[in-house]
Amino acid sequence: MKHALLVTLLFVLVLTNVTTGRAQWHCLYATWDEETNGTGHNTTGVGIIRENMFVSLVMTRGVRNFMIPYVNTDSSLGRVYTYGYGGATSNIYQVWTDGGFDEVQMLNAFALKATPDSLIYVANNDPDHNILVFKYVNDTINAVSPFPRQITGSNGIFGIDVDQNGFVYVCNDTSIGVTNDIKIYNPVSQWSPSHTDPPVRTINLPDGIYRGIGVTPSGNWVFVSDHDNRRVLKFVGSPQTGYAQDTGFNFQLSPNDTIVGSPLRPGPLGLAYLASNNILFVAVDAWLGGGQAYPYGRVYLVNPLNGEFVSSDTSVYIIDAAAWNFALTGGYNLRTNGTIPGNASGYTSVYDVEFDQAGNVYTQSHYGWTVDKWAYNGTLPIITSVEEIPGNAPEFYQLRQNYPNPFNPATTIEFALLESGHVTLSVFDVLGRQVKTLVDEFRDAGTYRVTFGADDLPSGAYYYRLNTGGFTDTRRMLLVK
């Protein structure tokens, strides 16, 4: 797929949306860049624990790192503590330690992942390229007993993610001359005190420079951003069975996707998968592009099945941070610090994207020294998909109750097939009229998960029916809007 987008057109669209109230992405707040609530220096990543509670990853002098936690955040409030601001932080780095002689400095870390249990995983680039694990407890960020860290080897590492089962995924920053480009480790509770566990699985990537990784909750889909070749790759499988590239997925920036007036080439960076809508979010920018890149900086919403945009409407599939900043401030290197509703961080440099449990989107501004929270004031599409669940072969046919139930606007349906064959899974209203066909294809024996989006249906009771030829079952579900 080719993505040819012009900054001028996007600016006009964003400005039109701001002034007319059309459904759009809008910035709920950007943490002020000042002494009381700023991150204190270049901000490369953000890890979300829950809504308005997050950890910012900060880099000073292009080498040293520390993390700043925020709680109950808005533009002017939330920062818990700071290492200092601006030049005062130039020689400071955070240290992972077991409280004794085992210490690792945070160096050249560009990505982190926070989980709802307050664990924070950092892709660190000390000489052993450790995955460092911290925990945010009682307003402090420290390594916690049994003091897990994991040595990944001699290659630099960049993106990092964790699935719902606790498996940890980390990618090399370059795949040239190596084959273990993505390393997958057991959950942190299983890491040994030696810190030298081998990965349970690796994935070999084509030669490229990689800047981000995102996985689905089950770990069945792994996405990785090839910044050098301006594309995102998708792999399908599991940590237990291994992965193969899904060549049917094709997200590729076109030569026309450029920064006007600059030779810099933007490419995909941070990745995050929104399970509730089955959408892949792709942060796109020029890596460390400085002031030349301020007119760019955006996040694309992508169909994870094929790599296409989720809509033909730019106000849906693009979070254009640069155009938003310009529309509110009149410049690409200006900020609002709360003086205009919606806020704007300025100095656009969007390298990371994450979500809270409510589906709000968080980005950061590397040169603006901010973390930004975004929301869409319309209805996002929900991409229906069928995903195989790895594990033991089922012993019988089964259609399981959807969850959540009641739901709005999406729910998950799981079914098990004892034998291979043609499968249909359909949705009917209370009058027996078929309103959706979720599955109508040949499937191998196994267990499957279907994401069903009902954003275009009215509230009420619905029935879903599985038919395999030799097995039929129907269950009831309730949509409440």
N, C-alpha and C positions, 0 to 999 in steps of 0.2 A: 504494500500500500504506500502511496506517495502522499506526503503532507506538505502542501504548498500554501503557506500562510504569510500574509503581509502585516507588519507591525502597524502601519498606518490604518489599515482596515480594522484591525482589532481595537485600536485606540478609539476610532469612531464608534464601534459597536459598544464598547464599555462605557464611553461617555453618554451615548444614547440611553443605555440601561440605567445609569446612575440618575439621569435627569427625568426619565419617564416612568421609573418604577417597574420596568419589565423584569420578569423573573431572571435572576442572575446569581452568580457567585459574588459574595461581598465579604469584606474583612470585618469581623466582629470586633477585633482589637489587634493592635500590634504593641508589644511591650515597649514602653518608652525608652529611648536611648539616652539615658541620663543617670546620674549617680544613684538614685534610690531604687530604680526598677530595671535598669539595663543589664544585659548579660556581661558587659565589661570589656568585650573584645570580639574579634571575628567569630561568628557563630555558624558552625558548619552543619550541625545535626540537632535533632530534637527527638526525645523518647517520651511517649505518653503513658502515664500510669492510669489516670482517669481524667474526666473532663476538668479542664483548668488546673490540672496537676501534672507537671511534666519536668523533664530535666533537659537543659540546654548543654550542648557540647561546644566548648569554647577553645579557640586556638590562639596562641600568642607567638609572635615572631616566626610563624610558619612551622613551628616545631612542637612547642610545649602545649599541653592540654590540661583543662580542668572542667568540672561540671558545676552548673548552677541550678539548684532546684527551685521550682515555683509551686505555690499552693493557692487555691482560690484566686486565680489570676484574672486581672483585666489589664488595661493599658498602663495604669499607674501603680497597681498593687500586685503582690504575689511573691516577689523574690524573697527567698528565705535568708540567704546570706550571699556574700560575694568575696572573691579573692582580691578585690580591688578593681579599679576602673581605669581603662585606657593604659597609659604608659606605666601605671603602678603595677600592672600584671606582667610586664615584659619578661621577667625571669622566674615566673611561678609555674609549677606544674603539680598536678595531683599525683599521689602515690598510692598504688595498691599495696597493701601489706597485711601479713598475718599477725602483726603486732610484735614480731620478733625480727629475725634477720632476713626473712623472705620479703623482698621489696621489689616492685616493678614501677618505674616511672611511666606516666602517661605521655606518650610521644607520638606525633604524626598520626593521631587517630582522627578519622574523618567521619565515622559512622558509629552509632550506638543503637541499641534496642532496649526499650523498657517494657515491662510486662505488668499486668494488674496486681501481681503479688509484690510489686516494688523492687523486683530485681532489675538490674541494669547491666547489659552486656556490651562491652566496648571492643571493637576491632582495633587493637593497639599495634603499633609498629615499633616496639622495642626490638632489640636484636633477635629475640626468639619469636616475635610476632604473636604475642599472647592474646587470647580472648580473656579479658579481665571481667570478673563478675563482682559487682557491688550491690548494696541494698540501701534504699533510702528509708531510714528509720529515725523517728524523733528529730526531724529537721537536720539530719546529717547523712552524708553518703560515705559509707565505709564498706570495705570487704567484710564478709561475715563468715563465721564458722560453718562448715569445715574449710573455709578459705579456698574456694574453687578458682582456678585459672587453668587455661589450656594452651600449651605451646603448639603452634600450628606449623612451624618449620621456617625455612629460609626465605620464603617468598613474602613480599609485602601483601597485606590484606586490606580490604576496603569495606564492602557492604556486609551487613550482618542482619539476620532475622531469626526468629524462634517460632516454631509452630505450636499448636495447642497441646501437643503431647510432650513438649519440652525439648524436642530435637533442635539443635543449634546449627544454623547454616551460615557459612562465611565464604567469601569469594576473594581470590587473588586479585590484585589490582592490574596485573598483566598476565596473559596466558602464554606469552611467547616462550617456547622452549620447555614448558612444563605440562603435565597432564592432570594433576590433581587440583584443577582450578577452583572448583567448588568443593569444600570439605563439609561433611555433615557429621556432627558429634552427638553422642547420647545426651539425654537430659543431664543437667548440671548435678543432680543428686547422685548420679552414677559415676562422676569423675573421680579418678584415683588421686591420692595425695602426691603422686609423683609428677602430676601435671603433664604427663607425656602420653596420654591415651591416643591411640590411632583413631582416625575418623571411621565411622561405621560405613560410610559410603563417600565416594568422590565422583565428580562429573568433569569430564574433559571438555573444555570449550575451544572453539576456533580461536586463532590468534586475534588478539584485540586488547584494548585497554578497558577494564571493567570498573564501574563506579557505583553499582548498587545491586541489591538482591531483594526479592520479595517472594514470599511463599503463601499458599493458601493455608487455612487452619489445619487441614488434614495432612499437609505436606505433599499432596499428590501432584500439585503444580508448582514448579519453581521457575521464576522469571529472573533474568539477569540483564543489566543494562550494559551494552557494548558502546561506550561513549565514543571510542575512536571511529567505529564504523557506523555510528548514529542509528543504532537499532536496538531492539529488545528481543532476546531469545527466550523461548519457553521449553521446559522439559517436563515430561509426564512420567510418573512412577511413584516410588516410595522409598524411604530410607532402608526398608527391609529388602526390597527386590531390585532396586536400582532404577535408573532413569534413561529415557530416550528423548531426543529432541522432537518436538511437535512442529513439523515443517508446515503445517497448515496455519500456524500463527505467524503473522508477518507485520511487525511494526517497524517501519523504516522511514526516517526523515528524508525528505527530498532535498536536492541541491538548492531549491528555492526557499527552504525554511532557514532563513538567515537573519543576521542582525544588520539592519539597514546602516550603511556607511562604515561597516567594520569587516575586516577579514576573519574575525573570530567565527568558529563553527560551533553552534550549540549542539548538544547531544544529550541523550537520556542520562539521568543521574539516579536519584533516589526513587525507589519503587514501593508501593504499598497496595495491598489487595483489600477491597471493601467487601467483605463476605455477604453482608445483608443485601447488596445489590448486584453482586457478582461483577464488579468493575475493577479493573487495574488502573491505578493512578500512577502517572509517570512524570516526575519532575524533569524539566528540560531547561538547560542553560549552558552557557560557556563556562567551563571549569576554570575558576580563578581568573575570570576575564576582566576584572577591574571595571573602571568607569565606562569602557567601551561597551560592556554588556548590560549596563543598566536599562536600556530600552527594551530588553528581552525579558527573560524570567517568567516561566509559566508552568502549569501542570496540565497534562492532557488526561482525559478520561477515555479508557480504551476497553473494548470488548476483549475479554481474556480468551475467547474461543478462536478469534481470527486476527486480532490486532487492529481492527478497524475502530474508528471513533464510535462512541456509543450513540451519537446523534448527528444529524446534519446541521444542527443549530449550534453555532459557536458559543452562545451564552450558556449552553449546557456542557459541552465537552472541553472547554478551556477555562481554567482559572488563570487569568492573565494578570499577574501581580504588577508587572511594569505598567500596563495600561491603566490599571486601577490607581496606582500611585500618581501617574500623570494627570488623570482625570480629577483627582482630589487636590493636588498640590500645584499643578501647572509645570512640573519639572520632574526629571528622573533622578535628581540628587537632592530632593527636598523631602521633608517629613512633616507630619501634622502634630505629633505628640498630643493627641486628644482634642485638638481645637476644632476638628471637623468630624461629625458622626461617621462611624465606620472605620476611621483611622487609616493610616498608610505608613508603611515602614520606611519607604525611600530606599535608594541604593540597591535596587532589586538584584538579588543573587540567590535564586531558589535552588538549593541543592538537595533538599530532603522533603519528604511528605509522609505524614502519619495521621492516624485517626484516634479519636476517643470512642468509648462504647456507644455514644449517641450518634456517631457518624459525622461529627464535626471534623474538619480537616485542619491540620497544623502544618505550616511551613516555617522557614526561617530566612533571614536575610544575612548572608555572610558578611557583607560590607556594611549593612545597616545596623548590625549588632542587636537584632530583635528576633523574637518568635511571634508568629502571626497565626491567628485563628480565623478560619473561613467557614461559611455555611452557604447553602443554596436555598433561596427563598421560593423555590418551586418544587416540583416532584422529579426526582432523578429516575431514569429508567432502571429496570431490573432485568438483567440478562438471564434468561432461562438456560440452564445447562444441565448435563448429566455427567456425573463424576463417579468413577468406580472407587469403592472403598476397599483397600487392601486387607488381607487377612485370610483366615481359613475358608475353604469352600463351603457354601451353605449346605445344610442338610435337608432343607425343604424350601418350597416356595413361600414367600411372605410379602405382604404389603403392610408396612408399619404406619402407625398414627403420625400425622404430620406434627412438626414442632417449629416454632411455638404455635399454640392453638388455644384461644383465638389468636389471630395474627393481623398485622397491618404494616406494610403492604406486601411483605414477602414471608414465605414459609419454606420449610424443607421437608421433602417426602423421600423416604428410603424404601427400597424393595430388594428382595433376594430372589435369584433365579437358580433353580436346581439344575437346569439344563439350558444349553444354548438354544436360541430361537428368536422368532420375530416377536417384538414386545410393543404394546401400546399402553400408554398411561394418559388418560384423558380426564378433564374436569367438566362437570355438569352443574347447572343451576337446579333449583328445587323443582322446576317444571320438567326436568329431564333433558333440557337442551344443552348440547355440547358447546362449551364456551372457550375451551383451550385444549390443544393437543400438546402434551409435554414430551412424549416419546412415541415414535412410530418408526422403528428400525430393528435390525437384527442386533442382538446383544449376546455375548458369551455368558456362560454360567458365572455367577458372582453376585456381589452385593453393590448396590448403586445408590447414589444420593442425587436428588433433583432439586434445584432451586426454582421455585415458582413465584413469580411476581404478579400480583393482582392489582397493580396501581390503576389499571383501566377498568376495573370491575366495581360495581356498587357493593356496599355492605350487605351481608346476608350469609345464609348457609349454602355451602357447596358440597358436592360429592366428587371424589376422585376414584377412578376405576382402573385397575391393572388387569390386562388380558394378555396371556402368553399362548393361547391356543388350548393348552391343557390345564390352565389355572386362571381363575377369575376371582377378584375380590374387590369390594368397594368400601370406602370409609368416608366419614363426614368431617368437614372442617368449617370453621366460622371466621369470616372476614369482618372485622369491626373497624370502621374508619371514624 
